[in-house]
Amino acid sequence: QVQLVESGGGLVQAGGSLRLSCVASGSIFSVRIMGWYRQAPGTERELVAHFTPGGSTNYADFVKGRFTISRDNAKTMYLQMNSLKPEDTAVYYCYQEHIGGRQYWGQGTQVTVSS
C-alpha cells in the first residue's frame, strides 16, 4: 500500500505563487509515474503535470511556462505554481502509478485564486 499526502494549498491573489508538496509512504519502490491532477467544481479531474517512466516531464498546455514539477525522489514531489489565475482554482491531487498499473491518490489540497 502507498499513502500520499499533499500540502501547500491555500488562498492566493491572481498573479501570485504557491508551492505544493506531496509526500509518499509505504511500498514506493515500484512507482512508474508520479504527477499532479486537479479538479474544479463541476468538472472532470485533469492532468496538470507528471514524470514519465523515463524521467521526463509532461505538462498540460494550460500550465506550460507557469508551473514546474520537481521531485527529490519517489517519496517527495513538488508543484511550483507561478502566475496563478482564477481558473487555476481547484483541488490538486498527487498520484502515483506503479508497476502493474495500480494507482494511488492523495486526499487533495485546495487551491483558490482570487481575482
N, C-alpha and C positions, 0 to 999 in steps of 0.2 A: 504494500500500500504506500501511497505517496500523499503527503499533505502539502498544500500550497497556501501561503498566507501573504496577501497583498497589504501594502500600507502606502501612505503618502498622498492619498487623495484629499480633496478639500475644496474650498471656495476661493476662486481667484478672479480678478478682473480680466477682461479681454486684453490680449497682448502680454499677459503675464506668463509665468512658468510654474511647473510642478515637476517633481521627480517621484515616480512610483517605484516601489521596490517589491520584489517577490522572493520569499524565502521558502525553499523546499526542504522537506524532511521525509525520512523513510527510505524506500528502495529506489534511489535515483540513479543507480548505476546503468540502467538500460534505457535512459532517455535518448530519443532521437531528435525531437523537435521541441523547442521552447519558444513561447511567444505571448503576445498580448492580444486580446479581443476586447471589444466594447459593445455595450448595448444601451441604446437610448430608449425612453419610454415609447411603446407602440411600434418598435422596430425590431428586426432580427439582429441577433449577435453577429458582429462583423469583425474580420481580421484587421488589426492595426499594424502589427509588425511581428516577424518571427525569425528565428535562426533555423536554417535548413539543416538537414543531417550532415551536409558537408561543411557547415560552419558559416556560410554566407548569410546575409540578411536580406529580407524582403519587406517592403513597406507598401501599405495601401497608398494609392495616389493622393488621397486627401490629407496625408500627413507628411509626405515627402518634403524634405527641407526644413521641417519644423520639429519632428520627433526623432529621437535616436534611441535605439535599443542597444543594450550592452549587458554583459554578464561577467561575473567573476569566475564562475564555474557552473556546474549543473545545479548547484544549490542556491545561488543568488543571481537574480536578474533585475534589470532596471529599465525604466522607460523615462527618458528625459523629454519633457514636453515644453516646447517654447512657442511663443507667438500664438497662444491659445485663443480660440474663437468660441463664441457661444454655442456653435454647432458641435463642438467637441464635448459638450456636456453629456455624460453617460456614466454608467457603471463600467469600470475597467476590470477585466478578468485576466489573471495569469493562467497559463495552461502548459501542460507537457503531454507529449505523445511518446509512448515508449515502444520498444521493440515488441512486435505482436499486435500493435495498433491500439492498445489501451490508452485512453485519455484521462487526464486528471485536471480538475479546475479548482481555482481558489474561490473564496466566497465573494470576491469583488470589492472594489473600493470606489466610492462615489467621487466623481469629478464634476464640479459645477463651475461654469464660466459665465460671469455676468457681463452684460453689455454696457 
